[in-house]
Amino acid sequence: MLEETKQLIDSEMTILNEGDVASPQGFVAGGLHVGLRREKNDFGWLYSSVPANCAAVYTQNAFKAAPLQVTEASINLEHKLSAVVINSAIANACTGERGLEDAKQTQNWVASKLHIPEHEIAVASTGLIGEFLPMDKISFGVDNINIYNESQSENFNEAILTTDTNTKHIAVEVEIDNKIVTVGGTCKGSGMIHPNMATMLGFMTTDANVGVDDLNYLLKGSVDDTFNMITVDGDTSTNDMVILLANGESKSTMLTQSHPDWEKFANAVKYVSEYLAKSIARDGEGATKLIKAHVTGAQTKEQNNIIAKTIVGSSLVKTAVHGCDPNFGRIAASIGYGDQTVNPSDINVWLCGHLLVKNGMINEYDELDLKAKMEQDTIDIHAVVGDTEHQSTAYGCDLSYDYVKINALYRT
């Protein structure tokens, strides 16, 4: 586990600034280099000292990768996991029966190594689609899993990366029934990001005592508002997955939706989920800016979500942001095709605090001041599209020349 410094968010939640998926009690994570990548760690593991209740969401891409198919089938048996193993560099997607057998073989090896049932092991892969896993290297990684070293989670945080430029992790603490409960998370994602549950993988853990049904309810709500509200390039991967594990090792009382501290706990999970999602959007391939679109007033929550995500997903909005060009027409157009039922005369749009669109028409603004504000690394767009109370926030990034370079040369 990384050395942690604490930062009080409010009276109910504390951030562990260097926290991660191994911060909650009873979890250990690690990783090493097995030769799938040239130098960096490329094989990782997460282990719980007791079987943890598990909730998961998966990509809706029809080409769901073999590890996800195997993991989903395993989780559905008892909704419990004791371990997760993951490799980067090769996605094990579009690999047919051999891919499925390789994922199952990995499960079998881990089960023998850790003396746990195969169905309590999740497998995940990320990287190049269409290539088979070199199983001798996976075997080497399994043989070297070390669940007794509690200070190596930074190796896990690195091992799961592909084109990411940095690791992405956080943990928070809340007090429930006089017990400190921790929620931690680590994720990866930089390109092929347009989740709908990129290569996006998210792992969240907690030492709270939470039943499977409540855990599933909590994860789905958190993912819908966070991971499913980001986009980098509009591509939904074959390998997207988010897992939430709860092992109860804090020895807190059972948390249910009727518990007086449920909202406190749910907010902690949501905070971790949102932090990880924003980290992915900010680290989009070639990105230089995070785009945040806050939309209010659509007729339904779903329409509100679609408009927000359409704004940050528009290639024209993304390129305008990259060039610090306050092109109001691109934002207005994205709203219009995001939801064709909106009334243009109801629409008002602010960009970095400047009112650009008033009642569907351009509003006078200080262009020099706005262009200067667009130089900052976070670009705020606020759109009011009607008079309802629905609110949604989506996150994306600018589209730079480097995005084309990275993906044009991905295989080489």
Backbone torsions as a table, in degrees:
resi	resn	phi	psi	omega
1	MET	NA	139.1	177.2
2	LEU	-66.0	149.9	174.9
3	GLU	-64.4	130.7	-169.7
4	GLU	-111.3	137.0	169.9
5	THR	-114.3	143.2	-173.2
6	LYS	-102.0	143.2	178.2
7	GLN	-134.8	119.3	-178.8
8	LEU	-73.4	121.4	176.8
9	ILE	-81.6	-52.8	177.5
10	ASP	-151.9	-166.3	-177.2
11	SER	-70.4	-10.0	-174.0
12	GLU	-115.6	-14.2	-173.5
13	MET	-140.3	139.1	177.8
14	THR	-124.2	132.4	177.4
15	ILE	-87.1	134.5	166.1
16	LEU	-94.5	99.8	-167.4
17	ASN	-58.3	-33.1	177.5
18	GLU	-104.3	16.3	-177.8
19	GLY	-71.1	164.0	-179.5
20	ASP	-159.9	-161.2	-174.0
21	VAL	-64.2	-19.0	-179.2
22	ALA	-98.2	4.7	-178.5
23	SER	-69.6	-40.4	177.5
24	PRO	-61.6	150.4	-179.0
25	GLN	-60.3	140.8	175.0
26	GLY	88.3	-1.7	179.0
27	PHE	-110.4	138.8	175.6
28	VAL	-131.4	139.2	177.9
29	ALA	-134.4	152.5	178.4
30	GLY	-161.6	178.7	-179.8
31	GLY	-169.1	166.9	178.5
32	LEU	-159.0	174.9	178.4
33	HIS	-97.3	121.8	179.6
34	VAL	-113.9	-1.3	175.9
35	GLY	104.3	8.5	175.0
36	LEU	-75.7	-32.8	173.3
37	ARG	-109.9	169.2	-175.0
38	ARG	-66.8	-44.2	-174.4
39	GLU	-136.3	-42.0	-169.5
40	LYS	-75.8	162.2	175.9
41	ASN	-54.4	139.4	-175.5
42	ASP	-141.4	7.4	178.1
43	PHE	-140.8	126.9	-176.0
44	GLY	-136.7	164.0	179.1
45	TRP	-144.3	150.4	174.5
46	LEU	-129.3	132.1	-174.2
47	TYR	-134.5	137.9	174.7
48	SER	-109.6	136.1	-176.9
49	SER	-65.3	-21.8	174.2
50	VAL	-133.9	153.9	176.9
51	PRO	-55.5	129.4	-176.1
52	ALA	-103.8	140.6	170.4
53	ASN	-61.4	144.1	-170.4
54	CYS	-134.5	138.5	169.4
55	ALA	-127.5	146.4	-177.5
56	ALA	-150.6	150.7	170.8
57	VAL	-128.7	150.7	-171.4
58	TYR	-132.4	162.5	176.4
59	THR	-57.5	151.4	173.8
60	GLN	-100.7	7.6	175.0
61	ASN	-62.5	133.5	-179.3
62	ALA	-62.0	-27.8	177.6
63	PHE	-89.4	56.8	-179.9
64	LYS	-64.3	128.0	-174.5
65	ALA	-64.0	153.2	-178.1
66	ALA	-54.5	-45.3	-179.5
67	PRO	-60.1	-35.7	178.9
68	LEU	-68.2	-40.7	178.6
69	GLN	-61.8	-43.3	-179.9
70	VAL	-67.9	-42.4	-179.7
71	THR	-65.0	-44.6	-179.5
72	GLU	-61.0	-42.9	179.0
73	ALA	-63.2	-39.4	-179.6
74	SER	-68.4	-45.7	-178.9
75	ILE	-62.8	-37.7	-177.1
76	ASN	-65.0	-14.9	-179.7
77	LEU	-70.5	-50.3	-177.4
78	GLU	-135.6	-5.7	-176.3
79	HIS	57.0	42.1	175.5
80	LYS	-135.0	142.7	175.4
81	LEU	-134.4	143.4	171.9
82	SER	-109.7	-21.2	-176.5
83	ALA	-153.6	152.4	172.5
84	VAL	-130.0	132.3	172.9
85	VAL	-122.1	143.5	-175.6
86	ILE	-143.9	143.3	171.2
87	ASN	-122.2	149.6	172.7
88	SER	-105.3	179.1	177.4
89	ALA	84.0	-39.4	-178.8
90	ILE	-129.9	127.2	-172.2
91	ALA	-83.3	-16.7	-173.0
92	ASN	50.4	48.4	177.4
93	ALA	-120.9	147.5	-175.6
94	CYS	59.1	42.7	-176.4
95	THR	-120.1	8.5	172.1
96	GLY	60.2	-149.6	-177.0
97	GLU	-64.2	-35.5	179.7
98	ARG	-62.9	-39.3	178.6
99	GLY	-61.3	-42.4	178.2
100	LEU	-63.5	-43.6	-180.0
101	GLU	-65.1	-36.8	178.4
102	ASP	-65.5	-40.0	178.2
103	ALA	-65.5	-41.8	178.2
104	LYS	-67.2	-36.4	177.7
105	GLN	-63.9	-39.2	177.0
106	THR	-60.8	-44.7	175.4
107	GLN	-55.6	-46.0	-177.9
108	ASN	-61.5	-44.2	179.0
109	TRP	-63.0	-43.3	-179.5
110	VAL	-65.8	-39.6	178.3
111	ALA	-59.0	-42.9	178.9
112	SER	-68.4	-39.4	-179.1
113	LYS	-66.5	-43.8	-172.8
114	LEU	-102.3	-3.2	178.5
115	HIS	58.5	50.8	177.0
116	ILE	-133.0	158.1	-179.5
117	PRO	-64.6	146.7	-178.8
118	GLU	-59.8	-36.9	-176.2
119	HIS	-73.3	-4.9	174.6
120	GLU	-96.5	16.3	-178.7
121	ILE	-121.9	124.2	173.6
122	ALA	-97.4	141.7	175.1
123	VAL	-119.6	143.1	179.9
124	ALA	-143.3	148.7	178.6
125	SER	-140.2	154.4	178.0
126	THR	-151.9	143.0	180.0
127	GLY	140.9	-142.2	-174.1
128	LEU	-72.9	130.2	179.9
129	ILE	-82.1	141.1	170.8
130	GLY	98.3	-4.2	178.8
131	GLU	-106.4	148.5	177.8
132	PHE	-81.9	150.5	177.3
133	LEU	-72.4	135.5	170.5
134	PRO	-76.2	97.9	-168.1
135	MET	-68.0	-21.3	175.1
136	ASP	-64.3	-34.7	179.0
137	LYS	-75.5	-36.1	175.5
138	ILE	-64.5	-41.8	178.1
139	SER	-60.2	-41.8	177.7
140	PHE	-61.0	-42.4	179.3
141	GLY	-62.2	-45.1	-180.0
142	VAL	-62.3	-42.4	-179.4
143	ASP	-60.1	-25.3	-175.8
144	ASN	-104.3	13.1	173.6
145	ILE	-61.8	131.8	-179.6
146	ASN	-127.2	107.3	-178.0
147	ILE	-96.3	9.2	-177.6
148	TYR	-107.0	-6.7	178.6
149	ASN	-99.1	110.1	-175.0
150	GLU	-90.1	8.0	-175.1
151	SER	-118.6	28.1	-175.7
152	GLN	-123.6	19.1	-176.6
153	SER	-66.2	-23.9	176.6
154	GLU	-62.2	-26.8	176.2
155	ASN	-68.9	-36.3	174.6
156	PHE	-65.0	-45.2	-178.4
157	ASN	-57.7	-33.7	179.0
158	GLU	-83.8	-36.3	-172.6
159	ALA	-63.3	-23.9	-174.8
160	ILE	-89.3	-2.5	-173.1
161	LEU	-81.0	154.4	168.9
162	THR	-120.8	-96.1	179.4
163	THR	-87.7	4.5	177.4
164	ASP	-55.6	146.0	176.7
165	THR	-95.5	-9.3	179.6
166	ASN	-156.9	162.6	175.1
167	THR	-77.8	157.9	-174.6
168	LYS	-134.6	111.6	-175.3
169	HIS	-161.7	157.3	179.2
170	ILE	-167.5	161.5	170.8
171	ALA	-148.8	152.0	177.8
172	VAL	-135.0	157.5	176.9
173	GLU	-120.3	143.4	170.8
174	VAL	-137.0	155.3	178.1
175	GLU	-102.0	125.3	-179.5
176	ILE	-132.5	122.1	-179.4
177	ASP	52.2	44.0	178.2
178	ASN	64.0	19.9	175.3
179	LYS	-120.1	140.3	174.3
180	ILE	-81.3	120.6	177.7
181	VAL	-109.7	133.3	-177.3
182	THR	-115.0	139.9	173.0
183	VAL	-121.6	125.3	-179.4
184	GLY	-126.1	163.9	179.0
185	GLY	-161.5	149.9	173.9
186	THR	-139.8	141.1	179.1
187	CYS	-145.2	170.4	172.4
188	LYS	-140.0	152.6	177.6
189	GLY	160.3	136.0	179.9
190	SER	-149.8	-43.1	176.2
191	GLY	-128.3	169.5	-173.0
192	MET	56.1	51.6	-175.8
193	ILE	-117.3	108.0	169.8
194	HIS	-163.2	63.5	-170.0
195	PRO	-61.3	148.5	169.9
196	ASN	-147.4	82.2	174.2
197	MET	-102.4	NA	NA
198	ALA	NA	-116.1	157.7
199	THR	-64.1	90.6	-179.1
200	MET	-116.3	126.8	176.4
201	LEU	-130.2	131.7	178.9
202	GLY	-129.0	133.2	178.6
203	PHE	-125.5	120.7	177.9
204	MET	-123.0	143.6	-177.2
205	THR	-135.1	154.8	172.6
206	THR	-151.0	148.1	175.0
207	ASP	-94.1	12.3	174.6
208	ALA	-71.6	160.3	177.5
209	ASN	-100.5	101.3	-174.4
210	VAL	-132.9	132.5	177.6
211	GLY	-71.2	161.6	-174.6
212	VAL	-62.0	-44.7	-177.0
213	ASP	-62.6	-45.1	179.0
214	ASP	-68.2	-33.4	178.9
215	LEU	-66.9	-43.0	177.4
216	ASN	-62.7	-43.8	177.9
217	TYR	-59.1	-44.6	-178.0
218	LEU	-67.0	-44.2	-178.4
219	LEU	-64.5	-45.8	-178.4
220	LYS	-60.0	-44.6	179.3
221	GLY	-64.1	-41.3	-179.7
222	SER	-66.6	-43.3	-179.1
223	VAL	-65.5	-42.2	-179.8
224	ASP	-58.7	-35.8	-176.9
225	ASP	-91.1	-8.1	-174.6
226	THR	-129.0	-78.8	-176.9
227	PHE	-59.8	-34.7	179.6
228	ASN	-83.3	4.3	177.8
229	MET	-114.9	24.6	175.2
230	ILE	-121.0	154.9	173.3
231	THR	-154.6	142.3	174.2
232	VAL	-112.2	-50.4	-173.4
233	ASP	-137.5	6.3	177.1
234	GLY	81.4	3.6	-179.1
235	ASP	-101.4	121.8	176.0
236	THR	-90.1	123.1	-172.4
237	SER	-76.6	166.9	174.6
238	THR	-79.9	-11.5	-168.7
239	ASN	-121.1	7.1	-179.0
240	ASP	-57.5	133.7	176.0
241	MET	-160.9	141.7	171.3
242	VAL	-128.8	130.3	-179.6
243	ILE	-121.2	139.6	173.7
244	LEU	-124.0	122.9	-178.4
245	LEU	-114.6	137.9	177.0
246	ALA	-131.2	114.6	-174.8
247	ASN	-105.2	-4.7	175.2
248	GLY	71.6	9.9	-173.8
249	GLU	-72.5	-7.8	172.8
250	SER	-74.3	-13.0	-178.7
251	LYS	64.5	25.3	176.0
252	SER	-75.6	163.0	176.9
253	THR	-68.1	162.3	-179.1
254	MET	-60.5	126.8	178.2
255	LEU	-95.1	124.7	174.2
256	THR	-129.2	172.4	-179.8
257	GLN	-65.9	-16.0	177.9
258	SER	-92.6	-5.7	179.0
259	HIS	-68.0	139.1	-178.1
260	PRO	-60.6	-22.3	179.8
261	ASP	-102.8	13.0	-179.3
262	TRP	-58.4	-44.7	-178.0
263	GLU	-63.3	-36.4	177.3
264	LYS	-62.0	-45.5	178.4
265	PHE	-66.4	-45.2	-180.0
266	ALA	-60.3	-38.4	178.1
267	ASN	-65.0	-34.1	177.7
268	ALA	-66.2	-44.0	177.1
269	VAL	-63.0	-43.5	179.4
270	LYS	-62.9	-39.2	179.9
271	TYR	-62.8	-46.7	179.4
272	VAL	-62.9	-44.9	-179.8
273	SER	-61.0	-44.4	-179.4
274	GLU	-67.7	-40.6	178.7
275	TYR	-60.1	-45.9	-179.4
276	LEU	-65.0	-42.8	-179.9
277	ALA	-61.5	-45.0	178.9
278	LYS	-64.2	-34.6	178.6
279	SER	-63.2	-37.7	177.4
280	ILE	-66.3	-47.0	-179.2
281	ALA	-61.9	-41.4	-178.5
282	ARG	-66.2	-28.1	-176.3
283	ASP	-100.6	23.0	177.3
284	GLY	-53.9	146.5	-175.6
285	GLU	-54.0	120.4	180.0
286	GLY	75.9	4.7	-173.9
287	ALA	-70.9	146.2	173.8
288	THR	-121.3	-13.0	-177.3
289	LYS	-140.8	145.4	169.8
290	LEU	-92.4	132.4	176.7
291	ILE	-107.6	127.1	178.5
292	LYS	-118.0	120.3	179.2
293	ALA	-114.5	116.9	177.9
294	HIS	-108.9	121.3	-174.8
295	VAL	-121.0	137.1	176.6
296	THR	-132.2	153.5	165.8
297	GLY	98.2	-0.5	179.9
298	ALA	-69.1	167.1	-175.3
299	GLN	-67.0	-33.2	178.5
300	THR	-133.5	162.1	176.8
301	LYS	-62.6	-40.2	179.9
302	GLU	-61.9	-43.6	177.8
303	GLN	-63.6	-38.8	178.4
304	ASN	-60.7	-44.6	178.3
305	ASN	-60.8	-44.2	-177.6
306	ILE	-62.5	-43.4	-179.4
307	ILE	-62.4	-46.7	-178.7
308	ALA	-60.6	-45.3	-178.0
309	LYS	-71.7	-30.5	177.1
310	THR	-66.2	-39.1	179.1
311	ILE	-60.4	-52.3	-176.4
312	VAL	-73.4	-16.9	179.7
313	GLY	-92.1	-10.0	-178.9
314	SER	-67.0	124.0	178.1
315	SER	-61.3	-34.6	-179.5
316	LEU	-71.6	-38.9	174.7
317	VAL	-64.2	-44.2	-177.4
318	LYS	-62.4	-41.0	179.6
319	THR	-73.1	-35.1	176.3
320	ALA	-62.4	-42.2	178.0
321	VAL	-63.2	-41.6	179.3
322	HIS	-60.1	-38.8	-179.1
323	GLY	-89.6	7.8	-178.6
324	CYS	54.9	40.6	-178.9
325	ASP	-104.2	111.8	-179.0
326	PRO	-76.3	64.8	-176.4
327	ASN	-86.3	92.1	-174.7
328	PHE	-62.5	-30.1	-176.8
329	GLY	-62.2	-33.3	-178.9
330	ARG	-69.4	-38.4	178.3
331	ILE	-68.5	-46.4	-179.4
332	ALA	-60.8	-42.1	-179.5
333	ALA	-63.8	-39.7	-179.3
334	SER	-65.4	-35.8	175.7
335	ILE	-63.9	-43.2	-176.3
336	GLY	-65.2	-36.4	177.9
337	TYR	-91.0	-15.8	174.0
338	GLY	-67.8	-36.5	177.5
339	ASP	-147.7	104.3	-174.8
340	GLN	-75.9	-0.7	179.2
341	THR	-92.8	-5.3	-178.6
342	VAL	-69.3	152.4	175.6
343	ASN	-97.5	113.8	-176.9
344	PRO	-52.0	-33.8	-177.6
345	SER	-71.3	-10.6	177.9
346	ASP	-92.2	-5.3	-168.3
347	ILE	-93.5	130.3	172.9
348	ASN	-128.6	137.5	-176.2
349	VAL	-133.4	130.4	173.6
350	TRP	-111.7	138.0	175.9
351	LEU	-123.3	117.1	-177.5
352	CYS	51.1	39.0	176.9
353	GLY	88.2	-8.7	179.4
354	HIS	-93.9	130.6	176.2
355	LEU	-76.3	106.6	-177.8
356	LEU	-91.3	-41.3	-176.6
357	VAL	-121.2	124.2	179.0
358	LYS	-123.5	118.8	-178.7
359	ASN	52.7	40.9	174.9
360	GLY	82.4	2.8	-178.9
361	MET	-125.5	157.2	179.7
362	ILE	-62.3	140.9	178.1
363	ASN	-114.0	144.6	179.8
364	GLU	-64.3	139.0	178.8
365	TYR	-151.7	165.3	179.7
366	ASP	-85.5	99.6	-173.1
367	GLU	-64.1	-39.8	-179.3
368	LEU	-64.1	-41.3	179.8
369	ASP	-67.2	-41.1	-179.2
370	LEU	-66.7	-43.4	178.6
371	LYS	-60.7	-36.8	177.7
372	ALA	-65.0	-40.8	178.9
373	LYS	-68.1	-27.2	179.8
374	MET	-75.8	-3.7	174.9
375	GLU	-76.2	-17.3	-177.2
376	GLN	-70.8	166.3	-172.3
377	ASP	-88.3	-3.0	172.5
378	THR	-126.2	123.6	-177.4
379	ILE	-109.3	118.8	-178.8
380	ASP	-98.3	126.2	173.7
381	ILE	-119.0	127.7	178.4
382	HIS	-123.6	122.9	-178.7
383	ALA	-124.1	129.2	171.9
384	VAL	-106.4	120.3	-173.1
385	VAL	-117.2	4.0	-179.3
386	GLY	178.4	-165.3	-173.5
387	ASP	-118.0	18.2	177.4
388	THR	-84.9	175.9	-178.6
389	GLU	-93.3	3.1	-179.4
390	HIS	-65.0	137.7	179.3
391	GLN	-135.1	140.7	178.0
392	SER	-146.0	146.7	175.1
393	THR	-129.8	127.7	177.6
394	ALA	-120.4	154.5	-177.8
395	TYR	-127.3	139.1	176.4
396	GLY	-149.4	-161.8	-179.3
397	CYS	-147.3	167.9	177.8
398	ASP	-73.8	165.4	-179.8
399	LEU	-112.3	113.7	-173.5
400	SER	-110.9	173.2	175.7
401	TYR	-61.6	-33.0	-176.7
402	ASP	-67.3	-26.9	178.6
403	TYR	-60.9	-44.0	179.2
404	VAL	-64.2	-42.9	-178.8
405	LYS	-62.9	-45.7	-178.4
406	ILE	-60.0	-45.7	-175.0
407	ASN	-83.3	-24.3	174.2
408	ALA	-68.0	-27.9	-176.4
409	LEU	-110.1	17.4	-170.7
410	TYR	-57.0	-42.7	-177.3
411	ARG	-78.3	-17.9	-174.5
412	THR	-110.8	NA	NA
